[in-house]
Amino acid sequence: MSVKSVGELKDSLKEGVADTSSKVKSAVVDMAEKIEDALEDASYEGRHLKKKVQAELVKRWKQVDEAGRENAFVMALGALGVGILIGYLIGRDRD
């Protein structure tokens, strides 16, 4: 192989490396932009889902509160019954 061929091969390799480097940089920039877009979309969806869940919880809590107010006597008797049952189970002999 002549010196001229080695020089041409060396120059060709340098161009190839430079071309590959620019392609890798371009790919990395594109990937970073796609990741950024995906994170923004996820953030938006997360906020939207949070508001939706919060509204549903408020709605359900209002239903429970309304049922409790309408049936206060029954709930008080139920709580008394549970208290008596727990007191009996704790206070009984273990022998």
C-alpha positions as CSV (number, residue, x, y, z in Angstrom):
1,M,0.0,0.0,0.0
2,S,1.4,3.4,-0.9
3,V,1.7,6.4,1.3
4,K,-0.9,8.2,-0.8
5,S,-3.4,5.3,-0.3
6,V,-2.8,5.4,3.4
7,G,-3.4,9.1,3.5
8,E,-6.6,8.7,1.6
9,L,-7.8,5.9,3.9
10,K,-6.9,8.1,6.9
11,D,-8.9,11.0,5.5
12,S,-11.8,8.8,4.6
13,L,-11.9,7.4,8.2
14,K,-11.8,11.0,9.6
15,E,-14.8,12.0,7.4
16,G,-16.7,8.8,8.4
17,V,-16.1,9.5,12.1
18,A,-17.1,13.1,11.7
19,D,-20.3,12.1,9.8
20,T,-21.1,9.4,12.4
21,S,-20.5,11.9,15.2
22,S,-23.0,14.4,13.7
23,K,-25.6,11.7,13.1
24,V,-25.2,10.5,16.7
25,K,-25.6,14.1,18.0
26,S,-28.7,14.6,15.8
27,A,-30.2,11.3,17.1
28,V,-29.5,12.3,20.7
29,V,-31.2,15.7,20.2
30,D,-34.2,14.1,18.6
31,M,-34.5,11.5,21.4
32,A,-34.2,14.3,24.1
33,E,-37.0,16.2,22.4
34,K,-39.2,13.2,22.2
35,I,-38.6,12.4,25.9
36,E,-39.4,16.0,26.8
37,D,-42.6,15.9,24.9
38,A,-43.6,12.6,26.6
39,L,-42.9,14.0,30.0
40,E,-45.0,17.1,29.3
41,D,-47.8,14.9,28.1
42,A,-47.6,12.7,31.2
43,S,-47.6,15.7,33.4
44,Y,-50.7,17.0,31.7
45,E,-52.4,13.7,31.9
46,G,-51.5,13.4,35.6
47,R,-53.0,16.7,36.5
48,H,-56.1,15.9,34.5
49,L,-56.4,12.5,36.3
50,K,-55.8,14.1,39.7
51,K,-58.7,16.6,39.1
52,K,-61.0,13.8,37.9
53,V,-60.2,11.5,40.9
54,Q,-60.6,14.5,43.3
55,A,-64.0,15.3,41.8
56,E,-65.1,11.7,42.1
57,L,-64.0,11.5,45.8
58,V,-65.9,14.7,46.6
59,K,-69.0,13.3,45.0
60,R,-68.7,10.0,46.9
61,W,-68.0,11.7,50.2
62,K,-71.1,13.9,49.7
63,Q,-73.2,10.7,49.2
64,V,-71.8,9.1,52.4
65,D,-72.3,12.3,54.3
66,E,-75.9,12.6,53.1
67,A,-76.6,8.9,53.9
68,G,-75.2,9.5,57.4
69,R,-77.3,12.5,58.0
70,E,-80.5,10.8,56.8
71,N,-79.9,7.7,58.9
72,A,-78.1,9.2,61.9
73,F,-80.1,7.1,64.4
74,V,-79.3,3.8,62.6
75,M,-75.6,4.8,62.4
76,A,-75.5,5.6,66.1
77,L,-77.0,2.3,67.0
78,G,-74.5,0.5,64.6
79,A,-71.6,2.3,66.3
80,L,-72.9,1.4,69.7
81,G,-73.2,-2.3,68.6
82,V,-69.7,-2.3,67.3
83,G,-68.4,-0.8,70.5
84,I,-70.2,-3.3,72.7
85,L,-68.9,-6.2,70.5
86,I,-65.3,-4.9,70.8
87,G,-65.7,-4.4,74.5
88,Y,-67.0,-7.9,74.9
89,L,-64.1,-9.4,72.9
90,I,-61.5,-7.5,74.7
91,G,-63.0,-8.1,78.2
92,R,-63.7,-11.8,78.1
93,D,-61.6,-14.4,79.9
94,R,-58.8,-15.8,77.9
95,D,-58.6,-19.1,79.9
